[in-house]
Amino acid sequence: MTEQQNTSTESPSTDQPGTSRAFELLLEDHREVLERLADARGEVRGADRIRRCEALRAVIAHHLEVEERVLYPQLRTQAGMQAVVKRLVAQHQEIRDASSVLADAAAPGEVHERALTRLAACLERHFTLEESELSSRLAQSTGADDDALALEIEAARSQSRGAYGVG
């Protein structure tokens, strides 16, 4: 089997044995965020740029909410994870700060471009830390524990998507 090359708009493949369903859901969300980011960074102007930035902000808000409501509380109960979760939550604030500039529809295009560049860097740092730290932790979950966490994540995703109009 050949290893897929990781690009700035792709997360690692989850087709490996031992990958938890909860981790697969996390990676799906990462891919969706990165796809929306690429879409927002495309050659668009005016109302289309604003619409794409709004869609990006919505999918980011949805993703961060699900992590903070479901995933991180569960991880905080595991030995040695409190400091990691604290870093991840701090990164969430950096992501929120970076994406807030995109809400200003009146901002010039170059302001949005700088904001998207900053946001891309924040997301890359966050996803890299999250994927490296959580893959082994979530893979250690037993079948029933992983299934319960995955169901909880899916329920939170559905609820959050309804709130943000994402999906």
MARBA-3410 file (N, C-alpha, C, O; in Angstrom, 1 decimal):
167
0.8,-1.2,0.0,0.0,0.0,0.0,0.9,1.2,0.0,1.9,1.3,0.8 ~ 0.6,2.2,-0.8,1.3,3.4,-0.9,0.7,4.5,0.0,-0.5,4.5,0.2 ~ 1.6,5.3,0.6,1.1,6.3,1.5,0.6,7.5,0.7,1.4,8.0,-0.2 ~ -0.5,8.1,1.0,-1.0,9.3,0.3,-0.2,10.5,0.7,0.1,10.6,1.9 ~ 0.1,11.4,-0.2,0.8,12.6,0.1,-0.2,13.6,0.8,-1.3,13.7,0.2
0.2,14.2,1.9,-0.7,15.1,2.6,-0.5,16.5,2.0,0.7,17.0,1.9 ~ -1.6,17.2,1.5,-1.5,18.5,1.0,-2.1,19.5,2.0,-2.7,19.0,3.0 ~ -2.1,20.7,1.7,-2.7,21.7,2.6,-4.2,21.6,2.7,-4.8,22.2,3.6 ~ -4.8,20.9,1.8,-6.3,20.8,1.9,-6.7,19.4,2.2,-7.9,19.0,2.0 ~ -5.8,18.5,2.6,-6.2,17.1,2.9,-5.7,16.8,4.3,-4.6,17.2,4.7
-6.5,16.0,5.0,-6.0,15.4,6.2,-5.6,14.0,5.9,-5.9,13.4,4.9 ~ -4.9,13.3,6.8,-4.4,12.0,6.6,-5.6,11.0,6.3,-6.7,11.2,6.8 ~ -5.3,9.9,5.6,-6.3,8.9,5.3,-6.7,8.2,6.6,-5.8,8.0,7.5 ~ -7.9,7.8,6.7,-8.4,7.0,7.9,-8.7,5.6,7.5,-9.3,4.9,8.3 ~ -8.2,5.1,6.4,-8.5,3.8,6.0,-7.5,2.7,6.6,-7.3,1.7,6.1
-6.9,3.1,7.8,-6.0,2.2,8.4,-6.7,1.5,9.5,-7.5,2.0,10.2 ~ -6.3,0.2,9.7,-6.8,-0.6,10.8,-6.5,0.1,12.2,-5.4,0.7,12.3 ~ -7.4,0.0,13.1,-7.2,0.6,14.4,-7.5,2.1,14.5,-7.4,2.7,15.6 ~ -8.0,2.7,13.5,-8.4,4.1,13.5,-9.8,4.1,14.1,-10.7,3.4,13.6 ~ -10.0,4.9,15.1,-11.3,5.0,15.7,-12.3,5.7,14.9,-12.0,6.6,14.1
-13.6,5.4,15.0,-14.7,6.1,14.3,-14.7,7.6,14.8,-14.9,8.5,14.0 ~ -14.5,7.9,16.1,-14.5,9.2,16.6,-13.3,10.0,15.9,-13.6,11.2,15.5 ~ -12.2,9.4,15.7,-11.1,10.1,15.0,-11.4,10.3,13.6,-11.1,11.4,13.0 ~ -12.1,9.4,12.9,-12.5,9.5,11.5,-13.4,10.7,11.4,-13.3,11.5,10.4 ~ -14.3,10.9,12.3,-15.2,12.0,12.3,-14.5,13.4,12.5,-14.8,14.3,11.8
-13.5,13.3,13.3,-12.7,14.5,13.5,-11.9,14.9,12.2,-11.9,16.1,11.8 ~ -11.4,13.9,11.5,-10.7,14.1,10.3,-11.6,14.6,9.2,-11.3,15.4,8.4 ~ -12.9,14.1,9.2,-13.9,14.5,8.2,-14.1,16.0,8.4,-14.2,16.8,7.4 ~ -14.3,16.4,9.6,-14.5,17.9,9.9,-13.3,18.7,9.5,-13.4,19.8,8.9 ~ -12.1,18.2,9.7,-10.9,18.9,9.3,-10.9,19.1,7.8,-10.6,20.2,7.3
-11.2,18.0,7.1,-11.2,18.1,5.6,-12.3,19.1,5.1,-12.0,19.9,4.2 ~ -13.4,19.1,5.8,-14.5,20.1,5.4,-14.0,21.5,5.6,-14.3,22.4,4.8 ~ -13.4,21.8,6.8,-12.9,23.1,7.1,-11.9,23.5,6.0,-11.9,24.6,5.5 ~ -11.0,22.6,5.7,-9.9,22.9,4.7,-10.5,23.1,3.3,-10.0,24.0,2.6 ~ -11.5,22.4,3.0,-12.2,22.6,1.7,-12.8,24.0,1.6,-12.7,24.7,0.6
-13.5,24.4,2.7,-14.1,25.7,2.7,-13.1,26.8,2.7,-13.3,27.8,2.1 ~ -12.0,26.5,3.4,-10.9,27.5,3.3,-10.4,27.7,1.9,-10.2,28.8,1.4 ~ -10.1,26.6,1.2,-9.6,26.7,-0.2,-10.7,27.4,-1.0,-10.3,28.2,-1.9 ~ -11.9,27.1,-0.8,-13.0,27.8,-1.6,-13.0,29.3,-1.3,-13.1,30.1,-2.2 ~ -12.8,29.7,-0.1,-12.8,31.1,0.3,-11.6,31.8,-0.3,-11.6,33.0,-0.5
-10.5,31.1,-0.5,-9.2,31.6,-1.0,-9.2,31.7,-2.5,-8.3,32.2,-3.1 ~ -10.2,31.2,-3.1,-10.3,31.2,-4.6,-10.4,32.6,-5.1,-10.6,33.5,-4.4 ~ -10.3,32.7,-6.4,-10.3,33.9,-7.1,-11.8,34.4,-7.2,-12.4,34.3,-8.3 ~ -12.3,34.9,-6.1,-13.7,35.5,-6.1,-13.6,36.9,-5.5,-12.7,37.2,-4.7 ~ -14.6,37.6,-5.8,-14.7,39.0,-5.3,-16.1,39.3,-4.9,-17.1,38.6,-5.3
-16.3,40.4,-4.2,-17.6,40.9,-3.9,-18.5,40.0,-3.1,-18.0,39.4,-2.1 ~ -19.8,39.9,-3.5,-20.7,39.1,-2.7,-20.4,37.7,-2.6,-20.6,37.0,-1.6 ~ -19.8,37.1,-3.7,-19.4,35.7,-3.7,-18.3,35.5,-2.6,-18.3,34.5,-1.9 ~ -17.3,36.4,-2.5,-16.3,36.3,-1.5,-16.9,36.3,-0.1,-16.5,35.5,0.8 ~ -17.8,37.2,0.1,-18.5,37.4,1.4,-19.2,36.1,1.7,-19.1,35.6,2.9
-20.0,35.5,0.8,-20.7,34.3,1.0,-19.8,33.1,1.4,-20.1,32.4,2.3 ~ -18.7,33.0,0.6,-17.7,31.9,0.9,-17.0,32.1,2.3,-16.8,31.1,3.0 ~ -16.7,33.3,2.7,-16.1,33.6,4.0,-17.1,33.3,5.1,-16.8,32.8,6.1 ~ -18.4,33.6,4.9,-19.5,33.3,5.8,-19.6,31.8,6.0,-19.7,31.3,7.1 ~ -19.6,31.1,4.9,-19.7,29.6,4.9,-18.5,29.0,5.7,-18.6,28.1,6.5
-17.3,29.6,5.5,-16.1,29.1,6.2,-16.2,29.4,7.6,-16.0,28.5,8.5 ~ -16.6,30.6,8.0,-16.8,30.9,9.4,-17.8,30.0,10.1,-17.6,29.6,11.3 ~ -18.9,29.6,9.4,-19.9,28.8,10.0,-19.4,27.4,10.2,-19.6,26.8,11.3 ~ -18.7,26.8,9.2,-18.1,25.5,9.4,-17.1,25.4,10.5,-17.0,24.4,11.2 ~ -16.3,26.5,10.6,-15.3,26.5,11.7,-16.0,26.6,13.1,-15.7,25.9,14.0
-17.0,27.5,13.2,-17.8,27.6,14.4,-18.4,26.2,14.8,-18.3,25.8,16.0 ~ -18.9,25.6,13.9,-19.5,24.2,14.1,-18.5,23.3,14.6,-18.7,22.5,15.6 ~ -17.3,23.2,13.9,-16.3,22.3,14.3,-15.8,22.5,15.7,-15.6,21.6,16.5 ~ -15.5,23.8,16.0,-14.9,24.1,17.3,-16.0,23.8,18.4,-15.6,23.4,19.5 ~ -17.2,24.1,18.2,-18.3,23.8,19.2,-18.3,22.3,19.5,-18.4,22.0,20.7
-18.3,21.5,18.5,-18.4,20.1,18.7,-17.2,19.6,19.5,-17.3,18.8,20.4 ~ -16.0,20.0,19.2,-14.8,19.6,19.9,-14.9,20.0,21.4,-14.7,19.2,22.3 ~ -15.3,21.3,21.6,-15.4,21.8,23.0,-16.5,21.2,23.8,-16.4,21.0,25.0 ~ -17.6,20.8,23.1,-18.7,20.3,23.9,-18.6,18.8,24.1,-19.1,18.3,25.1 ~ -18.0,18.1,23.2,-18.0,16.6,23.2,-16.6,16.0,23.4,-16.4,15.3,24.4
-15.7,16.3,22.5,-14.4,15.6,22.5,-13.5,16.1,23.7,-13.0,15.2,24.4 ~ -13.3,17.3,23.9,-12.4,17.8,24.9,-12.8,17.4,26.3,-11.9,17.0,27.1 ~ -14.1,17.5,26.7,-14.4,17.0,28.0,-14.0,15.5,28.3,-13.6,15.2,29.3 ~ -14.2,14.7,27.2,-13.9,13.3,27.4,-12.4,13.2,27.5,-11.9,12.3,28.3 ~ -11.6,13.9,26.7,-10.1,13.8,26.7,-9.5,14.3,28.0,-8.5,13.8,28.5
-10.2,15.3,28.6,-9.7,15.9,29.9,-9.7,14.8,31.0,-8.9,14.9,32.0 ~ -10.5,13.8,30.9,-10.5,12.7,31.9,-9.3,11.7,31.8,-9.1,10.9,32.7 ~ -8.6,11.8,30.7,-7.5,10.9,30.5,-6.2,11.5,31.0,-5.9,12.7,30.9 ~ -5.4,10.6,31.6,-4.1,11.0,32.2,-3.2,11.7,31.2,-3.1,11.2,30.1 ~ -2.7,12.8,31.5,-1.7,13.5,30.7,-2.3,14.3,29.6,-1.6,14.9,28.7
-3.6,14.4,29.5,-4.3,15.1,28.4,-4.7,16.6,28.7,-5.1,17.3,27.9 ~ -4.7,16.9,30.0,-5.2,18.2,30.4,-4.4,19.4,29.8,-5.0,20.3,29.3 ~ -3.1,19.2,29.7,-2.2,20.3,29.1,-2.5,20.3,27.6,-2.5,21.4,27.0 ~ -2.6,19.2,27.0,-2.9,19.2,25.5,-4.2,19.8,25.2,-4.3,20.7,24.3 ~ -5.3,19.5,26.0,-6.6,20.1,25.7,-6.5,21.6,26.0,-7.1,22.4,25.2
-5.8,22.0,27.0,-5.6,23.5,27.2,-5.0,24.2,26.0,-5.5,25.3,25.7 ~ -4.0,23.6,25.4,-3.4,24.2,24.2,-4.3,24.2,23.1,-4.4,25.2,22.3 ~ -5.1,23.1,22.9,-6.1,23.1,21.8,-7.2,24.1,22.0,-7.5,24.8,21.0 ~ -7.6,24.3,23.2,-8.6,25.4,23.5,-8.1,26.7,23.2,-8.8,27.6,22.7 ~ -6.8,27.0,23.6,-6.2,28.3,23.3,-6.1,28.5,21.8,-6.3,29.6,21.3
-5.8,27.4,21.1,-5.7,27.5,19.6,-7.1,27.8,19.0,-7.2,28.6,18.0 ~ -8.1,27.3,19.6,-9.5,27.7,19.2,-9.7,29.2,19.3,-10.3,29.7,18.4 ~ -9.2,29.8,20.3,-9.4,31.3,20.4,-8.6,32.0,19.3,-9.1,33.0,18.7 ~ -7.4,31.5,19.0,-6.6,32.1,17.9,-7.4,31.9,16.6,-7.4,32.9,15.8 ~ -8.0,30.8,16.4,-8.8,30.5,15.2,-10.0,31.5,15.1,-10.3,32.1,14.1
-10.7,31.6,16.2,-11.8,32.5,16.3,-11.4,34.0,16.0,-12.1,34.7,15.2 ~ -10.3,34.4,16.6,-9.8,35.7,16.3,-9.4,35.9,14.9,-9.8,37.0,14.3 ~ -8.8,35.0,14.3,-8.4,35.1,12.9,-9.6,35.1,12.0,-9.6,35.8,11.0 ~ -10.6,34.3,12.3,-11.8,34.3,11.4,-12.7,35.4,11.6,-13.5,35.7,10.7 ~ -12.6,36.1,12.7,-13.5,37.2,13.0,-13.3,38.4,12.0,-14.3,39.1,11.6
-12.1,38.6,11.4,-11.9,39.6,10.4,-12.7,39.3,9.2,-13.1,40.3,8.5 ~ -13.0,38.1,8.9,-13.7,37.7,7.7,-15.2,38.2,7.8,-15.9,38.2,6.8 ~ -15.7,38.5,9.0,-17.0,38.9,9.2,-17.3,40.4,8.7,-18.4,40.8,8.4 ~ -16.2,41.1,8.5,-16.3,42.5,8.1,-16.4,42.5,6.5,-15.4,42.5,5.8 ~ -17.6,42.6,6.1,-17.9,42.6,4.6,-17.3,43.8,3.9,-17.0,43.8,2.7
-17.1,44.9,4.7,-16.6,46.1,4.1,-15.1,46.1,4.0,-14.5,47.0,3.4 ~ -14.4,45.2,4.6,-13.0,45.2,4.6,-12.5,45.0,3.1,-13.1,44.2,2.4 ~ -11.4,45.6,2.8,-10.8,45.5,1.4,-10.4,44.0,1.2,-10.1,43.3,2.2 ~ -10.3,43.6,0.0,-9.9,42.3,-0.4,-8.5,41.9,0.2,-8.4,40.7,0.6 ~ -7.6,42.8,0.3,-6.2,42.4,0.8,-6.3,42.2,2.3,-5.5,41.4,2.8
-7.3,42.8,3.0,-7.5,42.5,4.4,-8.0,41.1,4.6,-7.5,40.3,5.5 ~ -8.9,40.7,3.7,-9.5,39.3,3.8,-8.4,38.3,3.4,-8.3,37.3,4.0 ~ -7.5,38.7,2.4,-6.5,37.7,2.1,-5.5,37.5,3.2,-5.1,36.4,3.5 ~ -5.1,38.6,3.9,-4.2,38.4,5.1,-4.9,37.6,6.2,-4.3,36.8,6.8 ~ -6.2,37.9,6.4,-6.9,37.1,7.4,-7.0,35.7,7.0,-6.9,34.8,7.9
-7.2,35.4,5.7,-7.3,34.0,5.3,-5.9,33.3,5.5,-5.9,32.1,5.8 ~ -4.9,34.0,5.2,-3.5,33.5,5.3,-3.2,33.2,6.8,-2.7,32.1,7.2 ~ -3.6,34.1,7.7,-3.4,33.9,9.1,-4.3,32.7,9.6,-3.8,31.9,10.4 ~ -5.5,32.7,9.2,-6.4,31.6,9.5,-5.9,30.3,9.1,-5.9,29.3,9.8 ~ -5.4,30.2,7.9,-4.8,28.9,7.4,-3.7,28.5,8.2,-3.6,27.3,8.5
-2.8,29.4,8.7,-1.7,29.0,9.6,-2.2,28.5,10.9,-1.7,27.5,11.4 ~ -3.2,29.2,11.5,-3.8,28.8,12.7,-4.4,27.4,12.6,-4.2,26.5,13.5 ~ -5.1,27.2,11.6,-5.8,25.9,11.4,-4.7,24.8,11.2,-4.9,23.7,11.7 ~ -3.7,25.1,10.4,-2.6,24.0,10.2,-2.0,23.6,11.5,-1.8,22.5,11.8 ~ -1.7,24.6,12.3,-1.1,24.3,13.7,-2.0,23.5,14.5,-1.6,22.5,15.1
-3.3,23.9,14.5,-4.3,23.2,15.3,-4.5,21.8,14.9,-4.5,20.9,15.7 ~ -4.7,21.6,13.6,-5.0,20.3,13.1,-3.8,19.4,13.3,-4.0,18.2,13.6 ~ -2.6,19.9,13.1,-1.4,19.1,13.2,-1.3,18.6,14.7,-1.1,17.4,14.9 ~ -1.5,19.5,15.6,-1.4,19.1,17.1,-2.5,18.2,17.4,-2.3,17.1,18.0 ~ -3.7,18.5,17.0,-4.8,17.6,17.3,-4.7,16.2,16.7,-4.9,15.2,17.4
-4.3,16.2,15.5,-4.2,14.8,14.8,-3.1,14.0,15.4,-3.2,12.8,15.6 ~ -1.9,14.7,15.7,-0.8,13.9,16.3,-1.1,13.5,17.7,-0.7,12.4,18.1 ~ -1.7,14.3,18.5,-2.0,14.0,19.9,-3.2,13.0,20.1,-3.2,12.2,21.0 ~ -4.2,13.2,19.3,-5.4,12.5,19.5,-5.5,11.2,18.8,-6.3,10.3,19.2 ~ -4.8,11.0,17.7,-4.9,9.7,17.0,-4.6,8.5,17.8,-5.4,7.6,17.8
-3.6,8.5,18.6,-3.3,7.4,19.4,-4.2,7.3,20.6,-4.6,6.2,21.0 ~ -4.6,8.4,21.2,-5.5,8.4,22.3,-6.9,7.8,21.9,-7.4,7.0,22.6 ~ -7.4,8.3,20.8,-8.7,7.8,20.4,-8.6,6.4,19.8,-9.6,5.6,19.9 ~ -7.5,6.0,19.3,-7.3,4.6,18.8,-7.3,3.6,20.0,-7.6,2.4,19.8 ~ -6.9,4.1,21.2,-6.9,3.2,22.3,-8.3,3.0,22.9,-8.5,2.1,23.7
-9.3,3.7,22.4,-10.6,3.5,22.9,-11.1,2.1,22.6,-10.9,1.6,21.5 ~ -11.8,1.5,23.5,-12.4,0.2,23.2,-13.6,0.4,22.2,-14.1,1.6,22.1 ~ -14.0,-0.6,21.6,-15.1,-0.5,20.7,-16.3,0.2,21.2,-16.9,1.1,20.5 ~ -16.8,-0.2,22.4,-18.0,0.4,22.9,-17.8,1.9,23.3,-18.6,2.7,23.0 ~ -16.6,2.2,23.9,-16.3,3.6,24.2,-16.2,4.4,23.0,-16.7,5.5,22.9
-15.5,3.9,21.9,-15.4,4.6,20.7,-16.7,4.8,20.0,-17.0,5.9,19.5 ~ -17.6,3.8,20.0,-18.9,3.9,19.4,-19.7,5.0,20.1,-20.4,5.8,19.5 ~ -19.7,5.0,21.5,-20.4,6.0,22.2,-19.9,7.4,21.9,-20.7,8.3,21.8 ~ -18.6,7.6,21.9,-18.1,8.9,21.6,-18.4,9.3,20.2,-18.8,10.5,19.9 ~ -18.3,8.4,19.2,-18.7,8.7,17.8,-20.1,9.1,17.7,-20.5,10.1,17.0
-21.0,8.4,18.4,-22.5,8.7,18.4,-22.7,10.1,19.0,-23.5,10.9,18.5 ~ -22.0,10.4,20.1,-22.1,11.7,20.7,-21.6,12.8,19.8,-22.2,13.9,19.7 ~ -20.5,12.6,19.1,-20.0,13.6,18.2,-21.0,13.8,17.0,-21.2,14.9,16.6 ~ -21.5,12.7,16.5,-22.5,12.8,15.4,-23.7,13.5,15.8,-24.2,14.3,15.0 ~ -24.2,13.3,17.0,-25.4,14.0,17.5,-25.1,15.5,17.7,-25.9,16.4,17.3
-23.9,15.8,18.2,-23.5,17.2,18.4,-23.3,17.9,17.0,-23.6,19.1,16.8 ~ -22.7,17.2,16.1,-22.6,17.7,14.7,-23.9,18.1,14.1,-24.1,19.1,13.5 ~ -24.9,17.2,14.2,-26.2,17.4,13.7,-26.9,18.6,14.3,-27.4,19.5,13.6 ~ -26.7,18.7,15.6,-27.3,19.8,16.4,-26.6,21.1,16.0,-27.3,22.1,15.8 ~ -25.3,21.1,15.9,-24.6,22.3,15.6,-24.8,22.7,14.1,-24.9,23.9,13.9
-24.9,21.8,13.2,-25.1,22.1,11.8,-26.4,22.8,11.7,-26.6,23.8,10.9 ~ -27.4,22.4,12.4,-28.7,23.0,12.4,-28.6,24.4,12.9,-29.3,25.3,12.3 ~ -27.9,24.7,13.9,-27.7,26.0,14.5,-27.0,26.9,13.6,-27.3,28.1,13.5 ~ -26.0,26.4,12.8,-25.2,27.3,11.9,-25.6,27.2,10.5,-25.0,27.9,9.6 ~ -26.6,26.4,10.2,-27.0,26.3,8.8,-25.9,25.6,7.9,-25.9,25.9,6.7
-25.1,24.8,8.5,-24.0,24.1,7.8,-24.4,22.7,7.5,-25.2,22.1,8.3 ~ -24.0,22.2,6.4,-24.3,20.8,6.1,-25.0,20.6,4.9,-25.2,19.5,4.5
END
